């Protein structure tokens, strides 16, 4: 049975606990299995979409001892359960204590967590198989579920349990498998409830003020993020040391005050009223940026406040800017991010969400769409959000690359390879993209001989320079783009079928501007802000823009706005100011006159087929699966059509039979084909 997520650990107990925890979190949404390292043989394979290693030491041992590769891998971030700190706090100051684990790195990680929780009164000594620690005078050990390797003679073992998987890791898994964010909401809520109840229990049971403060500090410090909690009146009740560091305030100065005194323009009150969690939100507080996760707290159904966790990303951004500066010097840098994609349409929002999901993978991406829709912008955005963002982004356009230069430009050449070759030779674009991304634009224009070499590079992950014999390893991710129908080119013998399937692992179709008319005015206003000399568009011009077919898509729209900014300043643009092509206000006559459904014999039901295809198209473009029930519901809600489940089933069978959709197996849903897109003018 295929596995979605495989959890790899060192010890059997850790495998059992972490796998059970993951299954409880994700329920039946994904298939999860666990294995110990010893259960993975050299001739084994990892039959999983994503492999989760329990810690860095397990991952490092896997790479050092196993002679096979894996696909997508993730090292879990983890932390101790809060209630495990109480027993550690009861130990005497200065006491020598063993910290026992399967690895030295794991034992040292546990020590760092304990120290990070503010417990610095003990002498903590790492112990692991094969070490030579001095055990004299030691009668106590702390162990994260590794009590079976505690040395003899230790009278007391404090089992702090298998560390819990951090929220950030759960969120990554949710995004990787495109699951509902409610899974993260629930996990944050459970963790936050435990955190608040633990702090509340200390408040009720401990009377000595110094000890109270010390133990609450220990709990608050055990969390890696900044924690801010408020009551129903938005008064701050919790403000941990990480929050003090990030916001520059002392806890004693802000507890009891309204949270607005620290975080202006916050949404705590709205969250209490709406009773909904928010996750992975980028917030700007003063001049700094934070990723925040917030959840309301309830006791017996009544709201008691909100707890928020913040991570500062400002320093990360500064480091990234320095790296980008060095890449700019080399000329290989991706300028655009997903924030630069201007859109208000639901269709485009779905495309962006799907592209963001691609950033977590290393598989090739094939971008499709008409000229001028922004394929390179998407390629750069995918690169800039991937793990390769600190490395080069190299673009090559086959439509502008002469056939005689293609091989030497892509794969490089050695000195003397041909007349005019530079002394010392020259590295090709694949070499220069090493560890980064290479963008193959207009791949449909590549010659068959170049296609063969690209295929070989994809399969062998190496290149040989023109005129050379040395094999040069290259580690690149390929993003290709085309405005042509590659399947038609395959039928014509102009494109290799094997290369098509190697490139078309993750595919994304970017819709033309005329299919997302909601974006036309926002894009116009964006370009005017860049080029405009204080000019604005009249309502008539905006209407004309919405109805114009924009055969050149966003590029054509940008050129029109640049023309207007060059011709006029400080005025409102009217229709008579427009270029001649736009003055005519040409509508999409071709699309309107085209037979909408050539496969339909019964015109009375053509609207139903159209609505079904549009629903399937929208779900495919947003990367979601849709089955018969979903399609029927969407058609009824969107278009008011009275389609019964039985009618939907027969309509889908007809569409599949005539090649307009493909019906997948259970949970795969329906997918629209190119023929289906053409039938609805997509």
N, C-alpha and C positions, 0 to 999 in steps of 0.2 A: 504493500500500500504506500503511495507517495506520501512523503512527510513534508510539511510546510516549514516547521521550525525544529531543529535538532539542538538540544542542550548538551554540551560536552563538559564534563567535570573530571576531577581527579578521583574523588572518593565516591563510593556507592551511596553513602548516606546523603551527600550533597546532591547527587544526581536525583535521588528519590524526592528530596524536599523541594529542590528548585523546579523539577518537572511538574510536581504536584501544584506548586504555587503558580506556575505559568498556565497550567490547565484551568485552574480556578479563575484566573484573571481573564483568559481569552475564551473560556467555555468551549463551545463547539464551532467557533469562528475559524479556527485553523487547526490542523493536525500537528500534534506536538509529541516528540519522543525524546528520551534522554539516553546518553551513553557515557560510560567512563572511558578514559584514555586507553586503558588496557583492553577494552572491548573493540577498539579500532585496529584492525590488522593492516599490514603494509599493502596488501592487495585489495583492500576494502575501497568502497566509494562512499561519498556522503550524499545520500539520496534526499537532499533537502534544499528548499529554496533559500533558506537562511540558516547558518550555523552560529549558535550563540555559545561562546566560551565563558565559563564561570568567572575567570579572572585572567589577567595578563600572563601569569606564570603557566597556566594550563595551555594558553595559546602558544607561548614560546616553546613549551615542551613538545606540543604537537608539531610545530614547524621543524624542530630539531630532530625528532625521532620518527616521524611518519613520512613515508615515501610516496605520497599521493597528494594531489591538490584538492582544494575545495572551491566552491563558488563564492557566494556572498557570505562574509564573516563579520561578526560583531563581538567585541569583548564587553561583557556586562559591567556596568557601574553598580556598586552595591554598598550597603551600609548596615550597621548593627540595628537590631530591634531595640527600641528605646528602653523597655523594661529590663533589659539585660544589664544596664548600667548600675542599677541599685546595689546589686551584690558586690560589684567591683568597688563601689564607693565605701562599702563597709570595711574594706581592708585597711590595715594600719599604715599610717604615713611612713615611708622609707622601706616598707616590706619588699623583699626580693620575691618576684613572681615570674614563673615561666609563662611565655605565650607560645602555645603549641599549635603547629599546623603542618600540613604535608610538604610545604615548600618554605624555603627561607623567605622568598619574596612575599608569600602569603602571610607568614608570621610577622614580617616587618610591616606589612600593610595594616594588620590588626593593631599593632603597637601604635602606628600613626593615627588610626581612628580613635584609640583610647586617649592618646595625648591631645588629639584635636578636639575631644569632648571636654577638655579642661581637667582631666584626671592626670595630674603630673606629680602626684605625691609618692608614686611607687617606683621601684627599680624593675623595669620590665625587660626580661631576657628572652630573646627569640630562641625557640627550640624546634627542630625539624629532624627527620631521619638523616642520620649520618653526621650530625653536628657534634661538637665537643664542648658543650656548655658546662660550666662549673655548677653542679647541683647542690653543693654543700650548703646546708642551712635553709634550703627551699622546701616548703611543705605545701605550696599552693600553685596551681596552674590555671591559666585562662585558655580556653580552647574553643574555636568556632567549629563545633561538631566534629572534633578530631580526637575525642577522648581515648580512642583505642591505641594511640601512639604516645600517650602521656607516660613518661618513664616510671618505673617502680619506685616506691617510697614516697610518692606525692600523696598526701593525705586528703587534700581538698582540690576538687576540680570544678571550676566555674565554667559551665558550658554556656557560652553566649549564643550558641545556635548558628545555623547556616545564615549568613548575612542575606538580607532581603535585596531583591533587585530594585534598583533606583527608578524613579519616575521617568528620568530622561531615557533610559533604556526601553521601558514600556512604550513610551511615546514613539521612539524610533521604530519599534516592531509594528505598532499600529499604522504608522505612515508607510512602512515598507509593504505591508499587505493591504493597504488602502481600507482599513477597517474603520468602524464608527468611532468618533472621538469620545463617545460616551464611555468607552472602556477606560480611557485615561481619566475621565471625570470621576468614575467610580473608584479607581485606584487612589487618586489624589484625595478623594473624600474619606476613604478608609484610613489612609495614612494620617491625614490631618486630624481625624477624630481620635486616633490613637495618641497622636502627639499632644493634643489638647487635654485629653483625659488623663494622660500621664502627668502633665504639668499640674492639672487640677488636683490629682490625687496627692501629689507632694504638698500642695498648698493646704490640704485638709489634714494631713497626717503629721507634718513636721512643724514643730513650733519654734525651734531654735532658728533665729533669723539668719545667722551666718551660714548654718548648714542648709537652710532652705535656699538661700541665694546660690550657694555652691552647687547644690544638686540640680536646681533648675538650669544653671549655667551649663552643667554637664549635658543635660538633655538638649538644650538649645544648640550647644556647640557640636553635638553629634550630627547635626544636619549640615550638609555642605552648602546649602543655599541660604540667602537672607530670608528670614521669616518675620512677617508682620501680621499680627492678628488684631482684629477690632471687635467691639461688641456691637449691639444693635444700634447704638447711637454713634457709631464710627469712632469711638474712643479707643486708643491703642491699648491693648492688654498684653501683647507679647511683642518684644523687639529684641531679637537675638544678637549676639556679638557680630555676626556677619552683616546684619542689617546696620549695626552701628558703623561698621567699616565702610559699607557702600554708600550710606546716606549721610555720613558725617555727623551723627547725633548720638548722644549718650542715652542709654535706656532710661535712666532716672530722670532725664530731662523731658522725655516725650510720653512715657507711660501715663495714661489718664487724659492725655490731650487728644483733640480731634486729629485724625490722620492727615487732614489737609495741611496741618502745620509742617508736615514732613514731605508729603506727596501731594502736590497740587493737581487739580483736575483729575482726581481719581474716580473710580467707578464703584467703590465699595457699597455705597448706599443703593445704587441701582441693582447690584448683585443680591443684596439682602431682600429687596423687593421682588426681584424676578426669580430668585431661588435657583439660579443656573450657574454652573461652573464655566470658566474660560481657561483654555490651555494654549501654551506656546504663543503668547501674544507679545509682539514687539512694542515696547512703550518708550517714549522719550520723556525723561524726567530731568528738567533743566537742560543741560547740554550733554546728557549721557543717555545711552540706550540700554534697556533691560529686556530680558525675556521673562515674562511673568506667567504664573499659573495660580489661579484663585478658585476657591470653592467655599460656598456657604456652609455653616455648621448648624446642625439641628439636634435638639434633645427632645425626645417625645413629640416630634413633629413641629416643634416651635423653633424658629430661627434664633440662634444665640450669637451670631456674628459671622465673620469671614476670616479665613486664614489665607495668606498670600505668600508665595515663594518667588524670589527674584534672583536672576543671574545677570551680572554685569557683562555686557558684550563690547563695551567701549574699548577696552585694552586689546581685545581680539581684533577689532576693526583697525586700530592703529597699527598693529603688527602686519595685518593684511595690506594696508596702504604702503608700508615700507617694501614689502615683497613686490607689490604691483609696480612700485617705482622702478625697481631693478628690472622687471620684465619689460616695462616701457622702453628702457634703454636698448633692449634687444629687439624691440618691435613686435614681439609676440605676446599680446595680452588681450583678454576679453574685456570689453568696456561695459557691456550691458548686463544687467541683472533682471530678475523677474519684476523688480520694482519699476523698471523702465517700460514695461509693457502696459500701455494705456488701454484700458478696456472697461466697459460697463455692461457688456452683453453676457448672458448666461452661457451661451455657446463658447465664447472665448474663455470664460472663467473655468469651464470644464477642461478645455485644452491646457490651460496653464496648470491646473491641478494635476493633470496626467503627466505633464512635463516635469513638474516638481518631483513626482514619484520616481521618474527616470533617474534623477540625480543620485539616488541611493544605490544604483547599479553600475556595473562596469561593462555591461553589454552594449554592443553597437546600437545606434539610434538612426532611424531613417525618417527624415522630415519630408512631407509632401505638401504641395500647395502651389498656387499660381505665382507667377513672377510678382515680386513686390509685396508679398504678405508678411515678410519679416522672418524668414527661415533662419538667417544667420543670427538675428537677435535672439531667437530661441536657443540656437546652438551655444551662443556665448552665455546665456543665462543658465543653461544646464551645466556648462563647465564651471561657472562661477559659484554654483551651489553644490558642486561635487567635491569629493576629497582631493581632486586634482587642481583645485582653484589656485594654488600657490605655484603652479607650474605652467609652462607655455600653452597658449592657444594659437594654433597655426592653421590658417585658412588658405585653401587653394580652390580656384574656380576653373573647372575644366572647360567652361564655355569661353574663357579668355586665355587658356593655356595652349599654345601651338603644339601639335602632335610631336614635332621634332624636338621640343624641349621638355615634354612631359616626364620622360623617364629620368633624365638627369636632374630635374627639379625635385621630383618626388624622392628619388632614391640616392641622389648624389653621384659623384664621379671621382675617379682617381686622377692624379696628374698624368697627362699624356693620353687620356682616354679618347680624346678627339681633338681636332684642330681648334685652338682657341681655349682649351681647358686651362683653368687657373693653375699656377704652380702650387703644388701641395694638395690639389684636389679641393673638393667642396662637399660638406655634408648635405644630404637631402632634407626635405621638409619632414619626413618621418623621423629622422635622427634628431632634428631640432625640436620636434614635439615630444621628445622622450620624457616620460612621466606625466605628460599632459594630455591634451586633446588635439586631434587633427580633424579639421572640418573640410569635408570633400563636397564642395558645392557644385551643383549641376552635374552630378555623377553620371547622369544619363548621356552626357556628351563625351565621356571617357572612351577611348578606343578599346577594342577587344584585347589588344596586346597589353595595354596598361591595366585593364581589368584583371587579367591573369596575374600580374605582378602584385596588385593590391590584394587579391585573394590569397596569394602565397604569403604575403606579409601578415595578413590576418591570422592565418593558420599556424605559421611558424614563428611569429613574433620576432622576426629578424629581417634585415635587408642586406643586400650585397650591392655595393656601389658599381656604377657603370665603369667597366674596365678593371674592376677589382676582383679579388678572390676571397677576401676576409668576410666572415659572417659577423654582422654587427647586431647585437640584440637591441630591440626597441620595445619599450613599454608605453603604448599609447591607447587611448580610447578613440574610436572612430565615430564621428557623427557625420552622416551623409545627407544630402538634400537634393531634391529634384522637382522640377515643374512638369515633368513628363510622366506618362504612364509606363512604368518599367515592364509591366507584364506584356504590354503590347510590343515593346522593344524586344522582349524575349521571343515572342512569336515571330518577329521579323528577323531574328538572328542577330540583333544589334546589341544585345545585353546578355551577359552570362547568367544563366539561371542559378548556378551554384553561388555566385557572388551575391545575387539578389537575396537568397535565403540567409546568407551569412550577415548581410547588412540589415535585413528586415527582422531583427529580433524584437526591438522596441520601436514601434511605428507611431508617428504622430502626424495627423493631417491638420494643417492650419487653414481655417476657413477664409474665403475671400471677403473683402470689405463689404461687398454688397449683401453678404449673408449675415452680417452683424452690423446693421445700420445704426444700432444704438451707440457704436463706437465712433461714428464719423465726426460728430460735433466735438466730443471730448478730444479726439486726436487733432482736429483743426485748431482748437483753443491751445493745445499743447504746442503745436508748431508755431502759432502766432506768438506765443510767449517767448519762443526762441528767436524767431526771425522778424516778427511784426514790428513796424514803427508806430506803435500806439494805434493800430487799426483793429476794428471789430467787424464781425459779420452781421449783416441784417438778417431778420427772420426769413425773408424770401430766399436769401442765399443759403441759409441753413437748410431750408426745405429742398431747394434744388440739389444741394450736396447729398441729402439723404436719398434722393431719387436717381441720382446719376449712377451709372453702372460701375465706374472706377475699374476699368479693365487692367490698369496698372497698379491697382490696390493702394496700399499705404504709401508706396513710393510716388505714385502719381499724385495723390492728395498732398504729400509734402511738397512736391515740385510746384503745384498750383499755389500753395501758401507762400512759398519762397518768391514766386513771380509777383504775387500781390504785395508782399512786403517790400520788394524792390521798386515797384511802380508807384506805391501810394504810402502816405504817412499821415497819421493823426486824422483818420476819417472812418466813417462807417462804409464798409464795402457793400455795394448794391449789385444787382445782377448785370447791369451794363458795364461794370468794371471787370467782369470775369473774362478769361480767354474765350475765344470763339467756340471751342468745343463744348464748353460748359454753358454758354449762353443759350444754346439750343435746348438745354435741359433734357438731353436724350435719355429716354427710359430704357428699361431692360426689355426691349421689344423681342429680342431673340428668345429670352427665357420665357416670355409670356406666350409667344406663338408656338413654342416647342410642345409637341404632344407630351402631356405630363406622365401618362401611364400607358406606354405602348403594349404592355402585357395584359391590360385589362380588356376583357370582352364585355363586361357588364358595367357600363358607365355609371349606373346608379350607385354602385358601391365604390367608385374611384376615390372618393373623399376618405373613406375608411382606410383604404390601403395607404393613401398618402399620409394620414395621421399616424398609422402604425409605423411606417418607414421613418417618419420624422422623430418619433419617440425613440426608436432603436438607434437612429443616427446620433441623437443627443446623448444617449447613454454611452454609446461607443466612444464618442469624442471626449467624454468626461472620464473614461476609463472604468466605467461601472458595468456590471452585468445586469441584464434585465430578462426575466422570464415571462411566461404568459400572464400570470397574475399582475405583475408590475405593469406590463404593457396595457392590459385592459383598464387598470385603474388610471394610468396616466392619460390614456385617450379619453376616458370619460370625464376626468377633471379638467383637462386642457381644452377639449373641443366640444364637450357636452354630447358626445356621441353615445347612443345607447347600445353599446357592444356587449353582448353576453360572453361569458368565458368560452362557450362552445363556438361562437362566431370568431372570436380571436384565434382559437385553435385552428379553425379551417382557413382563416386568412393567412396565418403564419405558414401553414402547409403549402398553400398556393404560392406564396412569396418564395419559399425555399425551393419549391419545385421548378420555378421559373428563373432561379439564380439571383434573386434580389436580396436574399438574406441567407445566412447560414445558421442552423440551429445546433447549438453545442450540447454536450452532455450535461448531466445534472450540475447545477450551480454555475455552469459556464454561460448560460443564457443565449440570447440571439445576437448576431453580429450582422451589420449591413455590409454588402459587397460594393465594389466599385460600380457595378451595374445598377445597384439600388440607389446609390448616390446620384448617378446620372439621371435616373428616372425622376428624381425630385429636384433636379437642377442644381445639385450641390457641386 
